[in-house]
């Protein structure tokens, strides 16, 4: 499946349970934030994710934890590249989330991005799933 032709596979899920909260444009792409319920939030990233993008993303994630929304799904289906340092920062944040009783799940990784996570040694520290609907279902079970 080509990244450019990606269409949400969970349309009915989005229409019935997601409320769009905010879309943040960054130089490399955008981050769309959706609330699925009181404790689970889906962040959809697109484009290239560089270290310079991580401050805003990690700040948003910290804010969610402070609001008791410590279960986060990062949908990376439209991400073409993630810098290795950004992956390391994200893995460190996931460890902090786990210490607070939360977790970050990764959804929709294209093979290239999945290989970058494996290269850094961060792949195994995340629960990686096929799509965001499966990630939300795992949080709810």
Secondary structure as the mmCIF struct_conf table of DSSP 4:
data_model
#
loop_
_struct_conf.conf_type_id
_struct_conf.id
_struct_conf.beg_label_comp_id
_struct_conf.beg_label_asym_id
_struct_conf.beg_label_seq_id
_struct_conf.end_label_comp_id
_struct_conf.end_label_asym_id
_struct_conf.end_label_seq_id
BEND BEND1 UNK A 3 UNK A 3
TURN_TY1_P TURN_TY1_P1 UNK A 4 UNK A 5
BEND BEND2 UNK A 9 UNK A 9
HELX_RH_AL_P HELX_RH_AL_P1 UNK A 11 UNK A 17
STRN STRN1 UNK A 19 UNK A 26
TURN_TY1_P TURN_TY1_P2 UNK A 27 UNK A 28
STRN STRN2 UNK A 29 UNK A 35
BEND BEND3 UNK A 37 UNK A 39
STRN STRN3 UNK A 40 UNK A 49
HELX_RH_AL_P HELX_RH_AL_P2 UNK A 51 UNK A 66
TURN_TY1_P TURN_TY1_P3 UNK A 67 UNK A 68
STRN STRN4 UNK A 71 UNK A 82
HELX_RH_AL_P HELX_RH_AL_P3 UNK A 84 UNK A 99
TURN_TY1_P TURN_TY1_P4 UNK A 100 UNK A 101
STRN STRN5 UNK A 103 UNK A 107
HELX_RH_AL_P HELX_RH_AL_P4 UNK A 111 UNK A 120
TURN_TY1_P TURN_TY1_P5 UNK A 121 UNK A 121
HELX_RH_3T_P HELX_RH_3T_P1 UNK A 123 UNK A 125
BEND BEND4 UNK A 126 UNK A 126
STRN STRN6 UNK A 127 UNK A 129
BEND BEND5 UNK A 130 UNK A 131
HELX_RH_AL_P HELX_RH_AL_P5 UNK A 132 UNK A 140
#
